[in-house]
Amino acid sequence: MYPEALYASPNALAPRYGRFRVAERLLLTGHSHQAWPDVALEAQGRAWLDAAEYADDKWPHAFAMADRVRRGFARLLDDADGAFALGANTHELVVRWLSALPLGRRPRLVTTTGEFHSIRRQLDRLAEEGIAVVKVPALPATTLAERLAHAVDDRTAAVLVSAVLYENAHIVPNLAYVLAACRRAGAELLVDAYHALNVVPFSLRQDQLADAFVVGGGYKYCQLGEGNCFLRIPHDCALRPVITGWFAEFDAFAAGEATTPVAYGSGAARFAGATYDPTSHYRAARVFDFFEQQELTPEFLRGVSQHQVGLLARSFDALDADPRLITRDRAVTLPELGGFLALHSARAAELCRRLRDLGMLSDYRADVLRLGPAPYLSDAQLGDAMHALGRVMRELGAR
């Protein structure tokens, strides 16, 4: 598929998202909840039918879907060596990972001021219990890796950092510097790749991050929907998480072997959970197949995203907005941005609400209005969205 086919009106992909009516709506929520292709509905039905046909014998079929999901995430990370534990959300996976760290003898965690709440809230709570949590200023993102590396010492158990900052889409380069500092100090590195996955190519091999843990999921740019998150585990991991599920000893349990001391399976099983709803994995496996069939690779999608975010940025600049109402950071170049455009306004919440009233869906975080395109939107739709923003800006400026 040529990218120009996605810029045209109608967008060449839009018919495959008929249930979400992407051609009829201005869904600038691509950084949060992208539409699901219609094949996802067929897959959810298959999960129900397998349960009806096989009852409790459905699990081999469900596990096959889980393996397909693991392969999909591994492909997006360009990862041939790691294992992937799956979970309903990143928080449960991060908690399992935190429980494996030697916080008793290394009671120090290094992170940034720009982490999503799954990490931010949990670390804040750990700080209340006496763990030293060092928060390095997230901006400027271009030098964040170096500043994080400098903060690592021999009391540090781990560093937690995003590959792309969730609030403003700034890409954090040079994470290999952080990993090198962690290796020297005997600490671990956890990279939150949620806002990079499938919109900013993220290669563990090329970025020299083979020894890093990576957390992420498919709710956003992968179009997998809820319940599809992962923790990528380096191949030589020997950590023993305190918080883990009985699936982590599934092999020993099935063989009737004793589990004292508490046993752990190999690879992804080390961080496994317990009984779960496999419907999300049926959906995700089918959507991963859909992306491969349509040749929607991370590199291709990056090109589409850069075109779309660039179009939004230029269109916003053409509105000549009153900087007292709304601005964008022009010092950050397009290649330094992930999959959405961040606009700064003290009235971001009101702007978001008024845009919704006009049929344009977006979202905001504090004083940041976030506009997230997606590959099924045409350039004409993006233009209509910016016209809506211009109308709202004029209305607010008149008050």
C-alpha positions as CSV (number, residue, x, y, z in Angstrom):
1,M,0.0,0.0,0.0
2,Y,1.3,3.5,-0.9
3,P,1.0,6.1,1.9
4,E,-0.7,8.5,-0.5
5,A,-3.7,6.1,-0.5
6,L,-4.2,6.9,3.2
7,Y,-4.0,10.7,2.7
8,A,-6.7,10.7,0.1
9,S,-10.4,11.1,0.7
10,P,-11.7,8.6,1.2
11,N,-8.8,7.0,3.0
12,A,-8.1,3.5,1.5
13,L,-8.1,1.9,5.0
14,A,-11.3,3.4,6.2
15,P,-13.7,0.8,4.8
16,R,-12.0,-1.8,6.9
17,Y,-13.0,0.1,10.1
18,G,-16.7,0.4,9.2
19,R,-18.0,-0.6,12.7
20,F,-16.1,2.4,14.2
21,R,-17.4,4.7,11.4
22,V,-14.0,6.3,11.0
23,A,-14.9,7.9,7.7
24,E,-17.8,9.7,9.3
25,R,-16.2,10.9,12.5
26,L,-13.3,13.1,13.5
27,L,-11.5,10.7,15.8
28,L,-8.4,12.6,16.9
29,T,-7.9,10.0,19.7
30,G,-5.2,7.9,17.9
31,H,-2.7,8.4,20.7
32,S,-5.2,6.9,23.2
33,H,-7.8,4.6,21.7
34,Q,-7.5,3.9,18.0
35,A,-10.4,2.3,16.2
36,W,-10.4,-1.5,15.8
37,P,-10.5,-3.0,12.3
38,D,-13.7,-5.0,11.6
39,V,-11.8,-8.3,11.8
40,A,-11.5,-7.8,15.5
41,L,-15.2,-8.4,16.0
42,E,-15.0,-11.7,14.1
43,A,-12.1,-12.7,16.5
44,Q,-14.1,-11.9,19.6
45,G,-16.9,-14.1,18.3
46,R,-14.4,-16.9,17.7
47,A,-13.3,-16.7,21.4
48,W,-16.9,-17.3,22.4
49,L,-17.4,-20.1,20.0
50,D,-14.3,-21.9,21.2
51,A,-15.5,-21.6,24.8
52,A,-18.9,-23.1,23.7
53,E,-17.3,-25.9,21.7
54,Y,-14.4,-26.9,24.1
55,A,-15.5,-25.6,27.5
56,D,-12.5,-26.1,29.9
57,D,-10.5,-27.6,27.0
58,K,-10.5,-24.2,25.4
59,W,-7.1,-23.3,27.0
60,P,-4.8,-24.8,24.4
61,H,-6.6,-22.7,21.8
62,A,-6.4,-19.6,24.0
63,F,-2.7,-20.2,24.7
64,A,-2.1,-20.4,21.0
65,M,-3.6,-17.0,20.6
66,A,-1.4,-15.7,23.5
67,D,1.7,-17.0,21.7
68,R,0.6,-15.2,18.6
69,V,0.3,-12.0,20.6
70,R,3.7,-12.5,22.0
71,R,5.2,-12.9,18.5
72,G,3.4,-9.7,17.4
73,F,4.9,-7.6,20.2
74,A,8.3,-9.2,19.6
75,R,8.2,-8.2,15.9
76,L,7.3,-4.6,16.8
77,L,10.3,-4.5,19.2
78,D,12.6,-6.2,16.7
79,D,13.4,-8.7,19.5
80,A,14.6,-12.2,18.9
81,D,15.9,-13.0,22.4
82,G,13.4,-11.8,25.0
83,A,10.4,-13.4,26.5
84,F,7.0,-11.8,26.9
85,A,4.7,-12.0,29.9
86,L,1.2,-10.8,29.1
87,G,-1.2,-8.9,31.4
88,A,-4.5,-7.0,31.3
89,N,-2.7,-3.7,31.8
90,T,0.8,-2.3,32.3
91,H,0.3,-1.6,36.0
92,E,-0.1,-5.2,37.0
93,L,3.0,-6.1,35.1
94,V,5.0,-3.2,36.5
95,V,4.0,-4.2,40.0
96,R,5.1,-7.8,39.4
97,W,8.4,-6.4,38.2
98,L,8.9,-4.1,41.1
99,S,8.2,-6.9,43.5
100,A,11.2,-8.7,42.0
101,L,13.7,-5.9,42.7
102,P,16.1,-6.1,45.7
103,L,14.6,-3.0,47.3
104,G,15.7,-4.1,50.8
105,R,19.3,-3.7,50.0
106,R,19.0,-1.2,47.1
107,P,16.1,1.0,48.2
108,R,16.4,3.6,45.4
109,L,14.5,4.0,42.2
110,V,15.3,6.6,39.5
111,T,12.6,7.8,37.2
112,T,11.4,11.0,35.5
113,T,8.8,13.7,36.0
114,G,7.1,12.6,32.8
115,E,6.0,9.1,33.4
116,F,2.4,7.8,33.0
117,H,0.3,7.3,36.1
118,S,0.8,3.5,36.0
119,I,4.4,4.1,37.1
120,R,4.1,7.6,38.7
121,R,1.4,6.7,41.2
122,Q,3.0,3.4,42.2
123,L,6.4,5.0,42.8
124,D,4.9,7.8,44.7
125,R,3.3,5.2,47.0
126,L,6.5,3.4,47.4
127,A,8.2,6.7,48.4
128,E,5.7,7.0,51.2
129,E,6.9,3.7,52.5
130,G,10.5,4.8,52.6
131,I,11.9,3.9,49.1
132,A,14.0,6.7,47.7
133,V,12.4,7.8,44.4
134,V,14.6,10.2,42.4
135,K,12.6,12.1,39.7
136,V,14.8,13.6,37.0
137,P,13.1,16.4,35.1
138,A,11.8,15.0,31.8
139,L,12.5,18.1,29.7
140,P,14.4,18.6,27.6
141,A,13.9,15.0,26.4
142,T,16.9,15.2,24.1
143,T,19.2,15.1,27.2
144,L,17.1,13.0,29.5
145,A,19.0,9.8,29.0
146,E,22.3,11.3,29.9
147,R,20.8,12.9,33.1
148,L,19.2,9.6,34.1
149,A,22.5,7.8,33.6
150,H,24.2,10.4,35.9
151,A,21.6,9.7,38.6
152,V,22.3,6.0,38.8
153,D,24.4,4.9,41.8
154,D,25.2,1.6,43.6
155,R,22.1,2.0,45.8
156,T,19.8,2.1,42.7
157,A,17.7,-0.9,42.1
158,A,16.3,0.3,38.8
159,V,15.5,3.1,36.4
160,L,12.1,3.5,34.9
161,V,11.7,5.8,31.8
162,S,9.5,6.2,28.8
163,A,10.7,5.9,25.2
164,V,8.1,8.6,24.2
165,L,6.7,10.9,26.9
166,Y,2.9,10.4,27.2
167,E,2.0,14.0,27.8
168,N,3.7,15.8,24.9
169,A,5.0,13.0,22.5
170,H,8.6,14.0,22.9
171,I,10.9,11.1,21.9
172,V,13.6,10.2,24.5
173,P,16.8,9.3,22.5
174,N,19.9,7.4,23.6
175,L,18.4,5.1,26.2
176,A,21.4,2.8,25.7
177,Y,23.3,5.3,27.9
178,V,20.9,4.6,30.7
179,L,21.3,0.8,30.2
180,A,25.1,1.1,30.3
181,A,24.9,3.0,33.5
182,C,22.6,0.4,35.0
183,R,24.8,-2.4,34.0
184,R,27.8,-0.7,35.7
185,A,25.9,-0.2,38.9
186,G,24.1,-3.6,38.9
187,A,20.7,-2.0,38.4
188,E,17.8,-2.8,36.1
189,L,16.2,-0.7,33.3
190,L,12.5,-0.7,32.6
191,V,11.5,1.2,29.4
192,D,7.8,2.1,28.9
193,A,7.4,1.8,25.2
194,Y,3.6,2.3,25.1
195,H,3.8,5.6,23.1
196,A,6.4,4.3,20.7
197,L,4.9,0.9,19.9
198,N,3.7,0.8,16.3
199,V,4.1,4.5,15.6
200,V,7.8,5.2,16.4
201,P,10.1,2.3,15.3
202,F,11.6,0.9,18.5
203,S,14.3,-1.7,17.8
204,L,15.9,-3.3,20.9
205,R,18.6,-4.6,18.6
206,Q,19.5,-1.3,16.9
207,D,19.0,0.7,20.1
208,Q,21.3,-1.7,22.0
209,L,18.6,-2.4,24.6
210,A,18.7,-6.2,24.6
211,D,19.3,-6.3,28.4
212,A,16.4,-4.0,29.2
213,F,12.9,-4.8,30.4
214,V,10.2,-3.2,28.3
215,V,6.5,-2.7,29.2
216,G,3.8,-1.6,26.8
217,G,0.5,-2.6,25.2
218,G,-1.9,-2.5,22.4
219,Y,-4.6,-0.1,23.5
220,K,-3.2,2.8,21.5
221,Y,-1.4,2.6,18.2
222,C,-1.7,-1.2,17.8
223,Q,-5.5,-1.2,17.7
224,L,-5.7,-4.3,19.9
225,G,-8.0,-2.9,22.5
226,E,-8.1,-3.5,26.2
227,G,-6.4,-6.5,27.9
228,N,-3.3,-6.7,25.7
229,C,-0.2,-5.5,27.6
230,F,3.2,-7.1,27.9
231,L,6.4,-7.1,30.0
232,R,9.4,-8.0,27.8
233,I,12.0,-9.9,29.9
234,P,15.7,-10.3,28.9
235,H,16.6,-13.9,28.1
236,D,18.9,-14.4,31.1
237,C,16.6,-13.0,33.7
238,A,16.7,-14.8,37.1
239,L,14.6,-12.4,39.1
240,R,12.0,-13.9,41.5
241,P,8.9,-11.6,41.7
242,V,7.1,-11.7,45.0
243,I,3.8,-10.8,43.3
244,T,3.1,-13.4,40.7
245,G,0.4,-15.9,39.7
246,W,0.2,-19.7,39.8
247,F,0.8,-19.8,36.1
248,A,4.4,-19.0,36.9
249,E,4.7,-22.6,38.3
250,F,2.4,-24.1,35.7
251,D,4.9,-26.7,34.5
252,A,5.9,-27.9,37.9
253,F,2.2,-27.9,39.0
254,A,1.1,-30.0,36.0
255,A,3.9,-32.5,36.7
256,G,2.9,-32.8,40.3
257,E,6.2,-31.6,41.6
258,A,6.8,-29.9,44.9
259,T,6.9,-26.1,44.8
260,T,8.9,-25.4,48.0
261,P,10.7,-23.1,47.7
262,V,8.3,-21.3,45.4
263,A,9.1,-22.4,41.8
264,Y,9.2,-20.3,38.7
265,G,8.9,-21.4,35.1
266,S,11.4,-20.3,32.5
267,G,11.1,-17.2,30.3
268,A,7.8,-15.4,30.4
269,A,6.4,-17.8,33.0
270,R,8.6,-16.1,35.6
271,F,6.3,-13.1,35.6
272,A,3.1,-14.9,34.7
273,G,-0.3,-14.2,36.3
274,A,-3.2,-16.6,36.7
275,T,-6.6,-17.4,35.0
276,Y,-7.6,-14.6,32.7
277,D,-10.2,-13.7,30.0
278,P,-8.6,-14.8,26.7
279,T,-11.0,-12.9,24.5
280,S,-8.6,-10.0,24.2
281,H,-5.9,-12.3,22.9
282,Y,-8.2,-13.6,20.1
283,R,-8.9,-10.0,19.1
284,A,-5.2,-9.0,19.3
285,A,-3.9,-12.0,17.3
286,R,-6.4,-11.3,14.5
287,V,-5.5,-7.6,14.4
288,F,-1.7,-8.4,14.3
289,D,-2.5,-10.6,11.3
290,F,-4.4,-7.8,9.7
291,F,-1.5,-5.4,10.1
292,E,0.8,-7.8,8.5
293,Q,-1.6,-8.5,5.6
294,Q,-1.9,-4.8,5.0
295,E,1.9,-4.4,5.3
296,L,1.4,-1.8,8.0
297,T,4.9,-2.0,9.4
298,P,6.2,0.4,12.1
299,E,8.4,2.1,9.5
300,F,5.4,2.6,7.2
301,L,3.2,3.8,10.0
302,R,5.9,6.2,11.1
303,G,5.9,7.9,7.7
304,V,2.1,8.2,7.8
305,S,2.2,9.6,11.4
306,Q,4.9,12.1,10.6
307,H,2.8,13.3,7.6
308,Q,-0.3,13.6,9.7
309,V,1.3,15.2,12.8
310,G,3.2,17.6,10.5
311,L,-0.1,18.5,8.7
312,L,-1.8,19.2,12.0
313,A,1.2,21.4,13.2
314,R,1.2,23.4,10.0
315,S,-2.6,23.9,10.1
316,F,-2.4,25.0,13.7
317,D,0.3,27.5,12.9
318,A,-1.8,28.9,10.1
319,L,-4.6,29.6,12.6
320,D,-2.3,32.3,14.1
321,A,-3.7,31.6,17.6
322,D,-3.5,34.0,20.4
323,P,-0.6,32.7,22.5
324,R,-2.5,33.7,25.7
325,L,-5.0,31.0,24.8
326,I,-3.0,28.2,23.1
327,T,0.5,27.5,21.9
328,R,2.7,24.7,20.6
329,D,6.4,24.1,21.3
330,R,8.0,25.0,18.0
331,A,11.5,24.3,19.4
332,V,10.8,20.6,19.2
333,T,11.1,19.4,15.6
334,L,8.8,17.0,13.8
335,P,11.3,14.1,13.9
336,E,11.6,14.5,17.7
337,L,7.8,13.9,18.1
338,G,5.9,10.7,18.5
339,G,2.3,10.0,17.3
340,F,0.4,13.1,18.4
341,L,0.5,16.9,18.5
342,A,0.5,18.5,22.0
343,L,-0.9,22.0,22.3
344,H,-0.5,24.0,25.5
345,S,-3.4,25.9,27.0
346,A,-4.6,26.7,30.5
347,R,-8.1,26.1,29.1
348,A,-7.3,22.7,27.6
349,A,-10.2,21.0,29.3
350,E,-12.7,23.5,28.0
351,L,-11.2,23.3,24.5
352,C,-11.5,19.5,24.5
353,R,-15.2,19.8,25.7
354,R,-16.1,22.3,23.0
355,L,-14.4,20.3,20.3
356,R,-16.4,17.3,21.4
357,D,-19.6,19.3,21.1
358,L,-18.6,20.0,17.4
359,G,-18.0,16.2,16.8
360,M,-14.2,16.2,17.1
361,L,-12.9,13.8,19.7
362,S,-9.6,14.6,21.4
363,D,-8.3,14.6,25.0
364,Y,-6.2,16.6,27.4
365,R,-3.7,16.1,30.2
366,A,-3.6,19.0,32.6
367,D,-2.9,22.0,30.4
368,V,-2.1,20.0,27.3
369,L,-4.6,19.4,24.5
370,R,-3.6,16.2,22.7
371,L,-4.5,15.7,19.0
372,G,-3.8,12.2,17.8
373,P,-4.3,11.2,14.2
374,A,-4.5,7.6,13.0
375,P,-3.7,5.9,9.7
376,Y,-7.4,5.5,8.7
377,L,-8.0,9.3,8.7
378,S,-7.7,11.3,5.5
379,D,-6.0,14.7,5.1
380,A,-9.4,16.3,4.5
381,Q,-10.6,15.0,7.9
382,L,-7.5,16.4,9.6
383,G,-8.2,19.7,7.9
384,D,-11.8,19.6,9.2
385,A,-10.5,18.9,12.7
386,M,-8.3,22.0,12.6
387,H,-11.2,24.1,11.3
388,A,-13.1,23.0,14.3
389,L,-10.3,24.0,16.6
390,G,-10.1,27.4,14.9
391,R,-13.8,27.9,15.4
392,V,-13.5,27.1,19.1
393,M,-10.5,29.4,19.5
394,R,-12.4,32.3,17.9
395,E,-15.4,31.7,20.2
396,L,-13.2,31.6,23.3
397,G,-11.2,34.6,22.2
398,A,-14.4,36.6,21.9
399,R,-15.2,36.1,25.6
